[in-house]
Structures are given as C-alpha cells and as structure tokens.
Amino acid sequence: MIVVDAVFLVLMIDPAATAIVRGASDLYTDDPNLGKYLKGTSVTLRLIDDLPSPPEEPQRKLDL
C-alpha cells in the first residue's frame, strides 16, 4: 500500500531531517538505520546503547 509506505518513510526520515535543518551536531537514537539518511551531513549518529550507564548509586543513603 503506497500510503502506508509513504507514512513509514516520513517517520524514518523526520528525525534525521529535523537534526540537519536545526543544525544539530549529534542525533541520539536507538535506530541505527537512521545513519543512512545522515551520510554527507555534519550530523553524527549516536546510539543510545552506547551512552555510559548512570552511576550505580548517585545518592548516598542516610543512616536514620
């Protein structure tokens, strides 16, 4: 169905296009396939899985 394919294409390209137009330096996503839409641009694709994990215990417990 052409309409479904067109909607899917817009949803796939939209984050990449928005990053390019808004002048972003990085695009954080969990979709590695967006990289093909960023080729030839200055936007770097960063995968969320590659982000460092938060600290184990960011706040110390109080002894009450």
N, CA, C and O atoms as a MOPAC input file, in Angstrom:
PM7 MOZYME 1SCF
protein

 N      0.85300 1    -1.17700 1     0.00000 1
 C      0.00000 1     0.00000 1     0.00000 1
 C      0.89900 1     1.24000 1     0.00000 1
 O      1.79400 1     1.35400 1     0.83700 1
 N      0.67400 1     2.12800 1    -0.89400 1
 C      1.53500 1     3.30100 1    -1.07400 1
 C      1.42900 1     4.26900 1     0.09200 1
 O      2.44000 1     4.83400 1     0.50700 1
 N      0.24000 1     4.47600 1     0.63000 1
 C      0.06100 1     5.43300 1     1.71600 1
 C      0.84000 1     4.99800 1     2.94400 1
 O      1.50800 1     5.82200 1     3.56900 1
 N      0.77100 1     3.73300 1     3.30200 1
 C      1.48700 1     3.22000 1     4.46500 1
 C      2.98900 1     3.36100 1     4.25400 1
 O      3.70200 1     3.76600 1     5.17200 1
 N      3.48200 1     3.03400 1     3.05800 1
 C      4.91100 1     3.16500 1     2.76500 1
 C      5.35400 1     4.61200 1     2.86700 1
 O      6.44100 1     4.88300 1     3.37700 1
 N      4.55200 1     5.53900 1     2.40200 1
 C      4.90000 1     6.95900 1     2.46600 1
 C      4.94300 1     7.43700 1     3.91400 1
 O      5.84200 1     8.19000 1     4.28900 1
 N      3.99200 1     7.01500 1     4.72000 1
 C      3.96700 1     7.40600 1     6.13100 1
 C      5.18100 1     6.83200 1     6.84600 1
 O      5.81500 1     7.52300 1     7.64400 1
 N      5.50700 1     5.58100 1     6.56900 1
 C      6.68000 1     4.95600 1     7.18500 1
 C      7.95400 1     5.70500 1     6.79300 1
 O      8.81900 1     5.93100 1     7.63900 1
 N      8.07900 1     6.09000 1     5.52800 1
 C      9.25700 1     6.81400 1     5.06200 1
 C      9.37800 1     8.16200 1     5.75800 1
 O     10.47700 1     8.55800 1     6.14700 1
 N      8.27700 1     8.86500 1     5.91800 1
 C      8.29900 1    10.16600 1     6.59700 1
 C      8.71100 1     9.98700 1     8.05100 1
 O      9.49000 1    10.78700 1     8.56800 1
 N      8.21000 1     8.96400 1     8.71800 1
 C      8.57000 1     8.72500 1    10.11500 1
 C     10.04100 1     8.35300 1    10.25800 1
 O     10.66200 1     8.67000 1    11.27200 1
 N     10.60400 1     7.68700 1     9.25900 1
 C     12.01000 1     7.30600 1     9.31500 1
 C     12.92300 1     8.49900 1     9.05700 1
 O     13.94000 1     8.65300 1     9.73300 1
 N     12.57800 1     9.33800 1     8.09900 1
 C     13.44100 1    10.44800 1     7.70200 1
 C     13.28300 1    11.64500 1     8.63200 1
 O     14.22800 1    12.41700 1     8.78900 1
 N     12.13000 1    11.82100 1     9.24600 1
 C     11.84000 1    13.02200 1    10.01400 1
 C     12.88600 1    13.34100 1    11.08500 1
 O     13.32700 1    14.48900 1    11.14300 1
 N     13.31400 1    12.39900 1    11.93800 1
 C     14.32100 1    12.76200 1    12.94400 1
 C     15.63800 1    13.21600 1    12.30500 1
 O     16.27500 1    14.15200 1    12.78700 1
 N     16.04000 1    12.55100 1    11.22500 1
 C     17.28500 1    12.93200 1    10.55100 1
 C     17.14500 1    14.30200 1     9.90500 1
 O     18.04000 1    15.13900 1    10.02200 1
 N     16.03100 1    14.53500 1     9.22500 1
 C     15.81300 1    15.82600 1     8.56800 1
 C     15.74200 1    16.94900 1     9.59500 1
 O     16.29500 1    18.02600 1     9.37300 1
 N     15.07800 1    16.71200 1    10.69900 1
 C     14.97000 1    17.72600 1    11.74800 1
 C     16.35500 1    18.05900 1    12.30800 1
 O     16.67100 1    19.22900 1    12.52400 1
 N     17.17200 1    17.04500 1    12.54100 1
 C     18.51800 1    17.27700 1    13.07000 1
 C     19.35300 1    18.10300 1    12.09000 1
 O     20.09300 1    18.99600 1    12.50400 1
 N     19.23700 1    17.81100 1    10.80700 1
 C     20.00800 1    18.53200 1     9.78600 1
 C     19.54900 1    19.98200 1     9.70300 1
 O     20.37000 1    20.89800 1     9.73300 1
 N     18.24200 1    20.19200 1     9.59900 1
 C     17.69500 1    21.54800 1     9.43600 1
 C     17.94600 1    22.40500 1    10.67300 1
 O     18.21600 1    23.60100 1    10.55600 1
 N     17.85900 1    21.80400 1    11.85400 1
 C     18.05100 1    22.56900 1    13.09500 1
 C     19.52100 1    22.77000 1    13.44400 1
 O     19.83300 1    23.44300 1    14.42600 1
 N     20.42200 1    22.20200 1    12.66000 1
 C     21.84700 1    22.40600 1    12.87800 1
 C     22.42700 1    21.59600 1    14.03000 1
 O     23.39400 1    22.01800 1    14.66400 1
 N     21.84600 1    20.44900 1    14.29800 1
 C     22.34600 1    19.60500 1    15.39100 1
 C     23.70200 1    19.01100 1    15.02800 1
 O     23.98600 1    18.76300 1    13.85600 1
 N     24.52100 1    18.78800 1    16.02200 1
 C     25.81300 1    18.13800 1    15.76900 1
 C     25.69800 1    16.62800 1    15.95600 1
 O     26.46200 1    15.86900 1    15.36000 1
 N     24.74100 1    16.18900 1    16.78400 1
 C     24.55100 1    14.76800 1    17.06600 1
 C     23.06900 1    14.42800 1    17.06900 1
 O     22.22700 1    15.26300 1    17.40100 1
 N     22.76100 1    13.18800 1    16.69200 1
 C     21.40300 1    12.66900 1    16.76700 1
 C     21.45400 1    11.39800 1    17.60000 1
 O     22.06400 1    10.40800 1    17.19500 1
 N     20.81300 1    11.42600 1    18.76700 1
 C     20.77100 1    10.27200 1    19.66200 1
 C     19.51300 1     9.46900 1    19.37000 1
 O     18.40700 1    10.01000 1    19.38700 1
 N     19.68000 1     8.18500 1    19.10300 1
 C     18.55800 1     7.33200 1    18.73700 1
 C     18.86600 1     5.88500 1    19.09700 1
 O     20.00300 1     5.54000 1    19.42100 1
 N     17.84300 1     5.04900 1    19.03600 1
 C     18.05000 1     3.61500 1    19.20100 1
 C     17.92700 1     2.90800 1    17.85300 1
 O     17.93100 1     1.67900 1    17.79500 1
 N     17.81600 1     3.68300 1    16.76400 1
 C     17.65000 1     3.13500 1    15.42200 1
 C     18.90900 1     3.36200 1    14.58700 1
 O     19.12500 1     4.47000 1    14.09700 1
 N     19.74100 1     2.34000 1    14.41600 1
 C     20.97500 1     2.51500 1    13.65000 1
 C     20.72800 1     2.77900 1    12.16600 1
 O     21.62700 1     3.24700 1    11.46700 1
 N     19.51800 1     2.48500 1    11.67400 1
 C     19.20600 1     2.68700 1    10.25700 1
 C     19.09500 1     4.16000 1     9.87800 1
 O     19.12900 1     4.48400 1     8.69100 1
 N     18.96400 1     5.05600 1    10.84600 1
 C     18.88600 1     6.48800 1    10.52200 1
 C     20.20700 1     7.01500 1     9.98300 1
 O     20.24000 1     8.07400 1     9.35600 1
 N     21.28300 1     6.29800 1    10.21700 1
 C     22.59500 1     6.72400 1     9.73600 1
 C     22.65800 1     6.91200 1     8.23700 1
 O     23.38900 1     7.77500 1     7.75300 1
 N     21.90000 1     6.11300 1     7.49000 1
 C     21.94500 1     6.23700 1     6.02800 1
 C     21.36200 1     7.56400 1     5.55300 1
 O     21.71000 1     8.03600 1     4.47100 1
 N     20.48300 1     8.17200 1     6.34500 1
 C     19.91500 1     9.46300 1     5.96700 1
 C     20.82600 1    10.62200 1     6.36400 1
 O     20.61100 1    11.75600 1     5.93700 1
 N     21.83400 1    10.34000 1     7.17200 1
 C     22.74100 1    11.38400 1     7.64700 1
 C     24.06100 1    11.41700 1     6.88000 1
 O     24.90100 1    12.27900 1     7.13700 1
 N     24.25300 1    10.49000 1     5.94400 1
 C     25.50700 1    10.46600 1     5.17400 1
 C     25.66100 1    11.76700 1     4.39300 1
 O     24.71400 1    12.25300 1     3.77500 1
 N     26.84600 1    12.30800 1     4.43200 1
 C     27.13400 1    13.54800 1     3.72500 1
 C     26.75000 1    14.79600 1     4.49800 1
 O     26.82400 1    15.90200 1     3.96300 1
 N     26.33900 1    14.63400 1     5.75500 1
 C     25.99000 1    15.78000 1     6.59100 1
 C     26.98700 1    15.87100 1     7.74600 1
 O     27.83100 1    14.99300 1     7.92500 1
 N     26.87700 1    16.92400 1     8.50800 1
 C     27.76700 1    17.07900 1     9.66100 1
 C     27.16600 1    16.48800 1    10.93300 1
 O     27.76100 1    16.59700 1    12.00600 1
 N     25.99600 1    15.86500 1    10.82500 1
 C     25.32400 1    15.28000 1    11.99400 1
 C     25.88100 1    13.87800 1    12.25000 1
 O     25.94500 1    13.05100 1    11.34000 1
 N     26.27800 1    13.62400 1    13.48200 1
 C     26.80900 1    12.31900 1    13.88100 1
 C     25.70700 1    11.51200 1    14.55400 1
 O     25.01100 1    12.01100 1    15.43900 1
 N     25.55400 1    10.26700 1    14.13200 1
 C     24.56300 1     9.37700 1    14.74000 1
 C     25.15700 1     8.76400 1    15.99900 1
 O     26.23600 1     8.17400 1    15.95400 1
 N     24.46600 1     8.89800 1    17.11300 1
 C     24.88700 1     8.32200 1    18.38800 1
 C     23.78900 1     7.36800 1    18.85400 1
 O     22.62400 1     7.75300 1    18.95300 1
 N     24.16300 1     6.13600 1    19.13700 1
 C     23.18800 1     5.15700 1    19.60000 1
 C     23.03700 1     5.25400 1    21.11500 1
 O     24.01700 1     5.40100 1    21.84500 1
 N     21.80700 1     5.17000 1    21.56300 1
 C     21.51500 1     5.27800 1    22.99000 1
 C     22.21700 1     4.17000 1    23.77200 1
 O     22.64600 1     4.38300 1    24.90600 1
 N     22.33500 1     2.99200 1    23.17000 1
 C     23.00300 1     1.87100 1    23.85200 1
 C     24.47600 1     2.15400 1    24.11800 1
 O     25.07400 1     1.52900 1    24.99400 1
 N     25.07100 1     3.09100 1    23.37300 1
 C     26.48200 1     3.42400 1    23.55000 1
 C     26.72300 1     4.46600 1    24.63600 1
 O     27.87100 1     4.73900 1    24.98800 1
 N     25.65800 1     5.04900 1    25.16800 1
 C     25.80900 1     6.04400 1    26.22900 1
 C     26.30100 1     5.36300 1    27.50300 1
 O     25.95900 1     4.20800 1    27.76000 1
 N     27.09300 1     6.06200 1    28.29500 1
 C     27.55000 1     5.44800 1    29.55000 1
 C     26.37500 1     5.22900 1    30.51000 1
 O     25.40900 1     5.99200 1    30.52400 1
 N     26.48500 1     4.19600 1    31.28600 1
 C     25.44200 1     3.89800 1    32.27800 1
 C     25.50700 1     4.92600 1    33.39800 1
 O     26.57900 1     5.45200 1    33.69900 1
 N     24.37100 1     5.21300 1    34.01400 1
 C     24.39500 1     6.14500 1    35.14500 1
 C     25.14500 1     5.51800 1    36.32000 1
 O     25.32000 1     4.30000 1    36.36700 1
 N     25.58500 1     6.34000 1    37.26100 1
 C     26.29600 1     5.79000 1    38.42200 1
 C     25.43000 1     4.77500 1    39.15800 1
 O     24.20200 1     4.85900 1    39.15800 1
 N     26.09100 1     3.83300 1    39.77200 1
 C     25.37100 1     2.77700 1    40.49900 1
 C     24.44800 1     3.35300 1    41.56300 1
 O     23.26900 1     3.00500 1    41.62300 1
 N     24.98400 1     4.23200 1    42.40200 1
 C     24.19000 1     4.81100 1    43.47000 1
 C     24.48300 1     6.32000 1    43.51200 1
 O     25.40300 1     6.75600 1    44.20500 1
 N     23.70100 1     7.11000 1    42.77300 1
 C     24.01000 1     8.53000 1    42.67500 1
 C     23.87000 1     9.30700 1    43.98100 1
 O     24.43900 1    10.39000 1    44.12100 1
 N     23.13500 1     8.77600 1    44.91700 1
 C     22.93900 1     9.48100 1    46.17800 1
 C     23.20900 1     8.52300 1    47.32900 1
 O     22.73600 1     7.38600 1    47.33700 1
 N     23.96800 1     8.99700 1    48.28400 1
 C     24.27900 1     8.15700 1    49.44400 1
 C     23.05400 1     8.01300 1    50.32900 1
 O     22.21400 1     8.91000 1    50.40100 1
 N     22.96300 1     6.88400 1    50.99700 1
 C     21.85000 1     6.64400 1    51.91300 1
 C     22.13100 1     7.30100 1    53.24500 1
 O     23.27400 1     7.35100 1    53.70000 1
 N     21.08600 1     7.80400 1    53.86500 1
 C     21.19800 1     8.41400 1    55.18600 1
 C     20.96300 1     7.36500 1    56.26500 1
 O     20.05000 1     6.54600 1    56.15900 1
 N     21.78000 1     7.39600 1    57.28700 1
 C     21.57600 1     6.48500 1    58.41500 1
 C     20.61800 1     7.16000 1    59.39000 1
 O     21.02400 1     8.01100 1    60.18200 1
 N     19.37200 1     6.78500 1    59.32700 1
 C     18.36200 1     7.38600 1    60.20800 1
 C     17.89900 1     6.39200 1    61.24200 1
 O     17.05000 1     6.71500 1    62.07200 1

